[in-house]
């Protein structure tokens, strides 16, 4: 006899099975048959031998049709371009209109997803359903490739819409799915709800689930450490769970071992160890395969132990994204830029008091945790505002290509109700600068060692102090011809320097009132940067030689003032 799949919408000429000897029990709604020959030329070359099961069922819609079912005797198949650019390798079965891919023994089935002839995603799974409309897998190990690096997650739900060419990766309720993505290029762990990608586009969107009002995501440096969180993991236990994993791994001489043996070692019941491992898996400290009862300790565990004992440097770089109505981040597969949005503030160093406030709450991350941004940098008592700032992770510095303004605060002799010193901002700012901010020693990102000279700022070119504020003589001093031109300078200890340290050298230009004057600017009594000078005995020219002024000259927020006498020709 011949069995067709016409009830699923597939013509007999495209898919059928030829039965050998079989029996049908008319008292049951179904039957099975062995040694069946399957004809499916769009998928399989020649005939495939296997078993078949068919059953009379109620049909609600085509997608719910689960019969006839065919299971191949052949262990593995290779299907190129099941969907153009998507290749499959693994075991095969048919369930109604769905082609079912499955693992073969210990070897998972595999999907390779290409875009523009480039392998972008490799999927390993024990089960995947495929038809002309979609490809779906409830549990998949995902690797995303870009320029020699990758992003990996051990357990995600995969859905591919064939018509829209749209791939979606989501987390399930399974504990293995709740952990982070591991990003080797940017050297971060990433947590977000959904990855969405249209294959023809260069950008993958990391976003909230559809229908969610607020998207939340986190992006954490692989060298991140938080001592408070580390202690919270121990809770009321006598021994720290990470320390136990660390010790046992070193004792057995490997990072992968059986959970029952580990439970015996720490004298905990297995159900309690399972629960603990599920929690640690969510935080990215271990991979726990509960089906095989195997534990793999991640490098993060060893790093946390070393950091807790002050045996290695670490950082505090973690971006928390919260955004409504847009994706939390976008990954460009060609440039490898990871644009992260929804981050109002970033802390780079607790010990050196350096934080960033990005414009539009957005940064563009490059390789190895370096990133580009516009906005504000608070470094001790200095506040920089500008564009084209670049944080270099390895050198632990910020290159500032366009500093629109540098505003400096100084300590007063007053204190608030909590005993904290009250700061006062200097009235005028340095503007139109380029420079470099050294946050701390590159080998001391944790701030464990005391380097009081940091943060340190170096101005790399000329900069200016203008006096065109309306509070200074009603804005009469226009910035195009009245300013102080600063020479390049360096100031260290930005979080604890004294006001006397502010003495930038340069040239004072006064719209022709005085000749160009080379001098140092200092902090005046009215908390502005200016100067106070005595003229030489022969006086100083006024207005290009039209007069001569004698005695003292002052520049401050009160304007340009002279104390003395002048001759006018």
C-alpha positions as CSV (number, residue, x, y, z in Angstrom):
1,X,0.0,0.0,0.0
2,X,0.9,3.7,-0.3
3,X,0.6,6.3,2.4
4,X,0.4,9.9,1.5
5,X,0.7,13.2,3.4
6,X,-2.0,14.9,1.4
7,X,-4.0,15.8,4.6
8,X,-1.0,18.1,5.4
9,X,-1.2,19.9,2.0
10,X,1.7,18.0,0.5
11,X,0.8,16.2,-2.8
12,X,1.5,12.5,-3.2
13,X,3.9,13.2,-6.0
14,X,6.2,15.1,-3.6
15,X,5.9,12.8,-0.5
16,X,4.7,9.3,0.0
17,X,5.6,6.0,1.7
18,X,5.4,2.5,0.3
19,X,4.4,-0.2,2.8
20,X,5.6,-3.7,2.8
21,X,3.8,-6.4,4.8
22,X,1.6,-4.8,7.5
23,X,-1.5,-5.5,9.6
24,X,-4.3,-3.2,10.7
25,X,-6.3,-3.9,13.8
26,X,-9.7,-2.5,13.0
27,X,-10.4,-2.1,16.7
28,X,-7.8,0.6,17.1
29,X,-7.6,4.0,15.4
30,X,-4.1,3.5,14.1
31,X,-1.4,1.1,12.9
32,X,2.4,0.8,12.5
33,X,4.6,-0.7,9.8
34,X,8.2,-1.5,9.5
35,X,10.5,-1.6,6.4
36,X,8.7,1.3,4.9
37,X,10.2,3.1,1.9
38,X,9.9,6.9,2.0
39,X,9.9,9.0,-1.1
40,X,10.7,12.7,-0.4
41,X,12.8,13.9,-3.3
42,X,12.9,17.6,-2.1
43,X,14.7,16.5,1.0
44,X,16.2,13.0,0.6
45,X,18.2,11.5,-2.3
46,X,16.7,8.2,-3.3
47,X,14.5,6.2,-0.9
48,X,14.8,6.2,2.9
49,X,14.0,3.1,4.9
50,X,12.2,3.3,8.3
51,X,9.1,2.7,10.4
52,X,5.8,4.4,10.0
53,X,2.9,5.1,12.3
54,X,-0.5,6.5,11.3
55,X,-3.5,7.3,13.3
56,X,-7.0,8.7,12.9
57,X,-7.1,12.1,14.7
58,X,-9.2,15.2,14.7
59,X,-7.7,17.9,12.6
60,X,-8.0,21.5,13.8
61,X,-5.5,23.1,11.4
62,X,-2.6,21.9,9.3
63,X,0.0,23.0,12.0
64,X,-1.6,20.6,14.5
65,X,-1.4,17.5,12.2
66,X,1.0,15.0,13.8
67,X,0.5,12.0,11.6
68,X,1.6,10.1,9.5
69,X,4.9,9.7,11.4
70,X,8.0,8.3,9.8
71,X,11.3,7.4,11.6
72,X,14.3,6.7,9.5
73,X,16.6,3.8,10.1
74,X,19.5,5.9,8.8
75,X,21.4,7.5,11.6
76,X,22.3,10.9,10.0
77,X,21.3,13.0,7.1
78,X,22.8,16.1,5.5
79,X,20.3,18.5,3.9
80,X,21.8,21.5,2.2
81,X,19.6,24.6,1.7
82,X,16.5,23.2,3.5
83,X,15.7,26.9,3.4
84,X,18.2,28.8,1.1
85,X,21.3,29.4,3.2
86,X,20.2,27.0,6.1
87,X,21.8,23.6,6.2
88,X,20.9,20.7,8.4
89,X,22.9,17.6,9.7
90,X,21.4,15.0,12.0
91,X,18.7,12.4,12.4
92,X,15.4,12.7,10.6
93,X,11.8,11.9,11.2
94,X,8.4,13.1,9.9
95,X,5.5,14.2,12.1
96,X,2.7,15.3,9.8
97,X,4.0,18.1,7.7
98,X,6.9,18.8,10.1
99,X,10.4,17.5,9.4
100,X,11.9,16.6,12.7
101,X,15.6,16.8,13.2
102,X,17.1,14.9,16.2
103,X,20.3,14.0,17.8
104,X,22.0,10.7,17.0
105,X,23.3,9.0,20.1
106,X,25.4,11.6,21.9
107,X,25.8,13.8,18.9
108,X,23.4,16.7,18.6
109,X,21.6,17.7,15.4
110,X,23.1,20.8,13.8
111,X,21.8,23.8,11.8
112,X,24.1,26.1,10.0
113,X,22.6,29.5,9.2
114,X,24.4,31.6,6.5
115,X,23.9,35.2,5.4
116,X,25.5,36.4,2.2
117,X,27.6,33.2,2.0
118,X,29.0,33.7,5.5
119,X,28.3,31.3,8.4
120,X,26.6,33.4,11.1
121,X,25.0,31.0,13.4
122,X,25.5,27.4,14.4
123,X,22.7,25.6,16.3
124,X,23.1,22.3,18.2
125,X,19.9,20.7,19.4
126,X,18.3,17.4,20.3
127,X,15.1,18.3,18.5
128,X,14.1,20.8,15.8
129,X,10.8,21.0,13.8
130,X,11.0,22.3,10.3
131,X,8.4,22.9,7.6
132,X,7.8,25.4,4.8
133,X,6.7,28.1,7.2
134,X,9.0,27.9,10.2
135,X,11.9,26.2,12.0
136,X,11.6,25.8,15.7
137,X,13.6,24.2,18.5
138,X,12.7,24.4,22.2
139,X,16.3,23.9,23.5
140,X,19.3,24.9,21.4
141,X,22.9,25.6,22.0
142,X,23.7,28.8,19.9
143,X,26.9,30.1,18.6
144,X,26.9,33.4,16.7
145,X,30.0,34.1,14.6
146,X,31.5,37.5,13.5
147,X,35.1,38.1,12.3
148,X,36.8,35.3,14.2
149,X,34.9,35.8,17.5
150,X,31.7,34.5,18.8
151,X,28.7,34.9,21.1
152,X,27.6,31.7,22.8
153,X,24.6,30.6,24.9
154,X,24.0,27.0,26.0
155,X,20.2,26.8,25.9
156,X,17.8,29.0,24.0
157,X,14.5,28.7,22.2
158,X,14.9,29.2,18.5
159,X,12.2,30.3,16.1
160,X,12.8,31.1,12.4
161,X,10.0,32.6,10.3
162,X,10.7,31.4,6.7
163,X,8.6,34.0,5.0
164,X,9.9,36.9,6.9
165,X,13.5,35.5,7.0
166,X,13.4,36.4,10.7
167,X,15.3,34.6,13.5
168,X,14.3,35.0,17.1
169,X,16.2,33.6,20.1
170,X,14.5,33.6,23.5
171,X,15.1,32.3,27.0
172,X,12.9,29.5,28.4
173,X,12.0,28.9,32.0
174,X,14.7,26.2,32.3
175,X,17.5,27.3,34.6
176,X,20.1,26.6,31.9
177,X,18.4,29.2,29.7
178,X,18.5,31.9,32.4
179,X,22.2,32.5,32.3
180,X,24.1,35.1,30.2
181,X,25.4,35.1,26.6
182,X,29.2,34.8,26.5
183,X,30.6,37.4,24.1
184,X,34.3,36.8,23.3
185,X,34.9,39.9,21.1
186,X,33.6,42.5,23.5
187,X,34.7,40.3,26.5
188,X,31.4,40.6,28.3
189,X,28.5,38.6,29.6
190,X,25.2,39.8,28.2
191,X,21.7,39.3,29.7
192,X,18.6,40.3,27.7
193,X,15.2,38.8,26.8
194,X,15.3,38.3,23.0
195,X,17.7,38.4,20.1
196,X,16.0,39.3,16.8
197,X,17.6,39.2,13.4
198,X,16.4,39.5,9.8
199,X,19.0,37.6,7.8
200,X,19.3,40.2,5.0
201,X,20.3,42.9,7.6
202,X,23.6,43.5,9.2
203,X,22.2,44.3,12.7
204,X,21.0,41.9,15.4
205,X,18.7,43.5,17.9
206,X,18.9,42.6,21.6
207,X,15.6,43.5,23.1
208,X,12.6,42.9,25.3
209,X,10.0,40.4,24.5
210,X,7.1,41.6,22.2
211,X,4.4,43.2,24.3
212,X,6.8,44.1,27.1
213,X,6.7,47.8,28.0
214,X,10.2,48.1,29.4
215,X,13.3,46.2,28.2
216,X,15.9,45.4,30.8
217,X,19.4,44.1,30.0
218,X,22.8,43.9,31.5
219,X,26.3,43.9,30.0
220,X,29.1,42.9,32.4
221,X,32.8,42.8,32.0
222,X,34.4,39.3,32.2
223,X,36.7,40.8,34.8
224,X,33.8,42.3,36.9
225,X,33.8,41.6,40.7
226,X,31.5,42.8,43.4
227,X,32.6,41.7,46.9
228,X,29.1,42.3,48.3
229,X,27.5,40.0,45.8
230,X,30.3,37.5,46.4
231,X,29.4,37.4,50.1
232,X,25.6,37.2,49.3
233,X,26.2,34.0,47.5
234,X,27.4,32.3,50.7
235,X,24.4,33.3,52.6
236,X,24.2,31.4,55.9
237,X,26.4,28.5,54.7
238,X,29.6,27.7,56.5
239,X,31.6,27.4,53.3
240,X,31.4,29.5,50.2
241,X,29.9,27.6,47.3
242,X,32.4,29.0,44.8
243,X,35.3,28.2,47.2
244,X,34.0,24.6,47.3
245,X,33.9,24.3,43.5
246,X,37.3,25.9,43.3
247,X,38.9,23.4,45.8
248,X,37.2,20.3,44.4
249,X,38.1,21.2,40.8
250,X,41.8,21.6,41.8
251,X,41.7,18.4,43.7
252,X,40.3,16.3,40.8
253,X,42.5,18.1,38.3
254,X,39.8,19.2,36.0
255,X,36.8,21.5,35.6
256,X,34.2,19.0,34.5
257,X,33.1,16.3,37.0
258,X,30.0,14.3,38.1
259,X,27.5,16.0,40.4
260,X,27.0,12.9,42.7
261,X,30.7,12.7,43.5
262,X,30.8,16.4,44.2
263,X,27.8,16.1,46.5
264,X,29.6,13.5,48.5
265,X,32.7,15.7,48.7
266,X,30.8,18.7,50.2
267,X,28.5,16.4,52.3
268,X,25.3,17.9,50.9
269,X,22.2,15.9,49.7
270,X,22.0,15.8,45.9
271,X,18.7,17.7,45.7
272,X,20.4,20.6,47.6
273,X,23.4,20.5,45.3
274,X,21.2,20.6,42.2
275,X,19.4,23.6,43.5
276,X,22.7,25.4,44.3
277,X,24.1,24.6,40.8
278,X,20.9,25.9,39.1
279,X,21.5,29.2,40.9
280,X,25.2,29.4,40.1
281,X,24.3,28.5,36.4
282,X,22.1,31.6,36.2
283,X,24.9,33.8,37.3
284,X,27.4,32.2,34.8
285,X,29.7,30.5,37.3
286,X,29.0,26.9,36.0
287,X,27.5,24.9,33.2
288,X,25.3,22.2,34.8
289,X,23.9,19.4,32.6
290,X,21.1,18.0,34.7
291,X,20.3,15.3,32.2
292,X,23.8,13.8,32.6
293,X,24.5,15.2,36.1
294,X,27.7,16.8,35.0
295,X,29.2,20.1,36.3
296,X,31.6,22.3,34.3
297,X,33.2,25.1,36.3
298,X,33.6,28.3,34.3
299,X,36.6,30.6,34.4
300,X,34.4,33.2,36.2
301,X,34.4,31.0,39.4
302,X,38.2,31.0,39.5
303,X,38.4,34.7,38.8
304,X,35.9,35.5,41.6
305,X,37.9,33.4,44.1
306,X,41.2,35.1,43.1
307,X,39.6,38.6,43.3
308,X,38.1,37.9,46.7
309,X,41.6,37.0,48.0
310,X,43.1,40.1,46.3
311,X,45.3,37.9,44.1
312,X,44.2,39.5,40.8
313,X,43.0,42.8,39.5
314,X,39.4,43.2,38.5
315,X,37.0,45.9,37.3
316,X,33.6,47.3,38.2
317,X,32.3,47.8,34.6
318,X,28.7,46.7,34.3
319,X,26.1,48.5,32.1
320,X,22.5,48.2,33.2
321,X,20.1,49.1,30.4
322,X,16.5,50.0,30.9
323,X,14.6,51.2,27.8
324,X,11.0,51.7,26.6
325,X,9.9,51.1,23.1
326,X,13.3,50.3,21.5
327,X,16.0,47.6,21.6
328,X,18.5,47.6,24.5
329,X,21.4,47.0,22.2
330,X,22.2,46.4,18.5
331,X,25.1,44.3,17.2
332,X,26.5,45.2,13.8
333,X,27.9,41.9,12.3
334,X,30.2,43.8,9.9
335,X,31.7,46.5,12.1
336,X,31.3,44.4,15.3
337,X,30.1,47.5,17.1
338,X,27.7,46.8,20.0
339,X,25.5,49.9,20.5
340,X,24.0,49.9,23.9
341,X,21.2,52.2,24.9
342,X,19.3,53.0,28.1
343,X,22.3,53.4,30.4
344,X,22.0,56.7,32.3
345,X,25.3,56.3,34.2
346,X,28.5,54.2,34.0
347,X,31.0,53.8,36.9
348,X,34.5,53.0,35.7
349,X,36.3,53.3,39.0
350,X,35.0,53.4,42.5
351,X,38.3,54.2,44.2
352,X,39.1,57.1,41.8
353,X,35.5,58.4,41.6
354,X,35.2,58.3,37.8
355,X,31.7,58.1,36.3
356,X,30.2,58.7,32.8
357,X,26.9,60.2,31.8
358,X,26.5,59.3,28.1
359,X,24.5,61.6,25.8
360,X,21.1,59.9,25.0
361,X,22.1,57.2,27.4
362,X,24.0,55.4,24.6
363,X,27.5,54.1,24.0
364,X,29.2,52.2,21.1
365,X,31.2,49.3,22.4
366,X,34.3,48.2,20.5
367,X,36.6,45.2,21.1
368,X,37.6,44.1,24.6
369,X,35.3,46.5,26.6
370,X,36.6,49.7,25.0
371,X,33.8,52.0,23.9
372,X,33.0,55.4,22.3
373,X,30.5,57.9,23.6
374,X,29.5,61.5,23.8
375,X,28.5,63.1,27.1
376,X,29.9,64.0,30.5
377,X,32.8,62.5,32.4
378,X,33.1,63.2,36.2
379,X,36.6,62.5,37.4
380,X,37.1,63.6,41.0
381,X,36.6,67.4,41.0
382,X,36.8,67.7,37.2
383,X,33.7,67.5,34.9
384,X,34.3,67.2,31.1
385,X,31.6,67.7,28.6
386,X,32.0,66.9,24.9
387,X,31.9,64.5,22.0
388,X,34.0,61.7,20.5
389,X,35.3,60.4,23.8
390,X,36.9,56.9,23.7
391,X,37.4,54.7,26.7
392,X,40.4,52.4,26.2
393,X,40.0,49.4,28.5
394,X,43.6,48.1,28.3
395,X,45.2,51.4,29.1
396,X,42.4,52.4,31.4
397,X,42.1,55.9,30.0
398,X,39.7,58.1,28.1
399,X,40.9,59.9,24.9
400,X,38.9,63.1,24.5
401,X,38.8,64.3,21.0
402,X,36.4,67.2,21.5
403,X,36.0,68.7,25.0
404,X,33.4,71.4,24.8
405,X,34.0,72.4,28.4
406,X,36.0,71.5,31.5
407,X,34.5,72.7,34.7
408,X,36.4,72.4,38.0
409,X,35.1,72.3,41.5
410,X,37.2,73.1,44.7
411,X,36.8,72.3,48.3
412,X,35.5,75.0,50.6
413,X,36.0,75.2,54.3
414,X,32.4,74.3,54.9
415,X,30.8,70.9,55.7
416,X,27.2,69.6,55.3
417,X,25.2,67.9,58.0
418,X,26.8,64.6,57.3
419,X,30.3,66.0,57.8
420,X,31.1,65.9,54.1
421,X,33.0,68.8,52.6
422,X,31.0,71.2,50.5
423,X,32.3,71.8,47.0
424,X,32.0,75.0,45.0
425,X,32.4,75.2,41.2
426,X,34.8,77.6,39.6
427,X,32.8,80.3,37.7
428,X,34.4,80.0,34.2
429,X,35.3,76.9,32.2
430,X,38.1,75.8,29.9
431,X,36.7,75.1,26.4
432,X,37.6,73.8,23.0
433,X,40.1,71.2,24.2
434,X,41.5,67.8,23.3
435,X,43.0,65.7,26.0
436,X,43.6,62.4,27.8
437,X,42.3,61.3,31.1
438,X,44.2,58.5,32.9
439,X,41.8,56.9,35.3
440,X,44.2,54.7,37.2
441,X,47.2,52.5,36.7
442,X,46.1,49.9,34.0
443,X,47.1,47.1,36.3
444,X,45.0,48.6,39.1
445,X,41.5,48.8,37.7
446,X,40.1,47.5,41.0
447,X,41.7,50.3,42.9
448,X,43.2,47.8,45.4
449,X,46.5,49.7,45.4
450,X,46.6,53.4,46.3
451,X,47.9,55.6,43.5
452,X,47.0,59.1,44.7
453,X,48.3,60.7,41.4
454,X,45.2,59.4,39.6
455,X,43.0,60.5,38.0
456,X,45.3,62.6,35.9
457,X,44.4,64.8,32.9
458,X,46.7,66.0,30.1
459,X,45.6,68.7,27.7
460,X,47.1,67.8,24.3
461,X,46.7,71.1,22.5
462,X,45.6,74.7,23.0
463,X,42.4,75.5,24.8
464,X,40.6,78.6,25.8
465,X,38.9,80.4,28.7
466,X,36.2,82.8,27.4
467,X,34.6,85.7,29.3
468,X,31.5,86.3,27.3
469,X,29.1,85.2,30.0
470,X,26.2,87.7,30.6
471,X,27.2,87.9,34.3
472,X,30.5,89.4,33.3
473,X,29.9,93.0,32.3
474,X,26.7,92.0,30.5
475,X,28.6,89.8,28.0
476,X,30.6,92.6,26.4
477,X,33.7,90.5,26.0
478,X,33.1,88.6,22.8
479,X,34.9,85.2,22.5
480,X,36.2,85.9,19.0
481,X,38.7,88.5,20.3
482,X,38.7,88.4,24.1
483,X,40.0,85.2,25.7
484,X,42.8,83.4,27.4
485,X,44.7,80.9,25.2
486,X,46.0,78.1,27.3
487,X,49.1,76.1,26.6
488,X,49.0,72.3,27.0
489,X,49.1,71.3,30.6
490,X,48.9,68.3,33.0
491,X,47.0,68.1,36.3
492,X,47.1,65.0,38.5
493,X,45.2,64.0,41.6
494,X,42.0,65.3,40.2
495,X,40.0,64.1,43.2
496,X,42.1,65.8,45.9
497,X,44.2,68.6,44.3
498,X,44.5,72.0,46.0
499,X,43.2,75.2,44.4
500,X,46.8,76.5,44.2
501,X,47.6,73.7,41.7
502,X,45.4,75.5,39.1
503,X,47.8,77.7,37.3
504,X,47.6,77.1,33.6
505,X,50.0,79.1,31.5
506,X,49.0,80.9,28.3
507,X,48.4,84.2,26.5
508,X,45.7,86.7,27.4
509,X,44.0,88.4,24.4
510,X,41.8,91.4,25.3
511,X,40.3,92.7,22.0
512,X,43.2,95.1,21.6
513,X,42.6,96.8,25.0
514,X,46.0,95.4,26.2
515,X,48.8,93.8,24.2
516,X,48.9,90.0,24.2
517,X,50.1,89.0,27.7
518,X,51.9,85.8,28.6
519,X,51.0,84.8,32.1
520,X,49.5,82.2,34.5
521,X,45.8,82.1,35.3
522,X,45.0,81.6,38.9
523,X,41.9,81.2,41.1
524,X,40.6,84.6,42.2
525,X,38.7,85.5,45.4
526,X,35.4,85.5,43.5
527,X,36.0,81.8,42.5
528,X,36.8,82.5,38.9
529,X,40.0,81.9,36.8
530,X,41.7,85.1,36.1
531,X,44.8,87.1,37.0
532,X,46.1,90.0,39.0
533,X,49.2,91.7,37.7
534,X,51.3,94.8,38.3
535,X,52.5,96.8,35.3
536,X,56.1,97.5,34.8
537,X,57.4,100.9,35.9
538,X,57.0,102.3,32.4
539,X,53.4,101.1,32.3
540,X,51.6,99.1,29.7
541,X,50.1,100.1,26.3
542,X,46.4,100.6,26.0
543,X,44.5,100.3,22.7
544,X,47.6,99.7,20.5
545,X,49.6,102.6,21.9
546,X,46.8,105.2,22.2
547,X,47.4,105.3,26.0
548,X,49.5,103.9,28.8
549,X,48.3,102.3,32.0
550,X,50.2,102.2,35.3
551,X,49.9,100.1,38.5
552,X,47.5,97.0,38.8
553,X,45.3,95.1,36.4
554,X,42.8,92.4,37.4
555,X,40.7,89.9,35.3
556,X,37.9,88.0,37.1
557,X,34.2,87.5,36.9
558,X,33.9,91.2,37.6
559,X,35.5,91.9,34.3
560,X,38.8,93.5,33.2
561,X,39.6,96.2,35.8
562,X,42.5,98.6,36.3
563,X,43.6,100.1,39.6
564,X,45.9,103.1,39.0
565,X,46.2,105.8,36.4
566,X,46.6,106.1,32.6
567,X,47.9,108.6,30.1
568,X,45.9,109.1,26.9
569,X,47.5,110.5,23.8
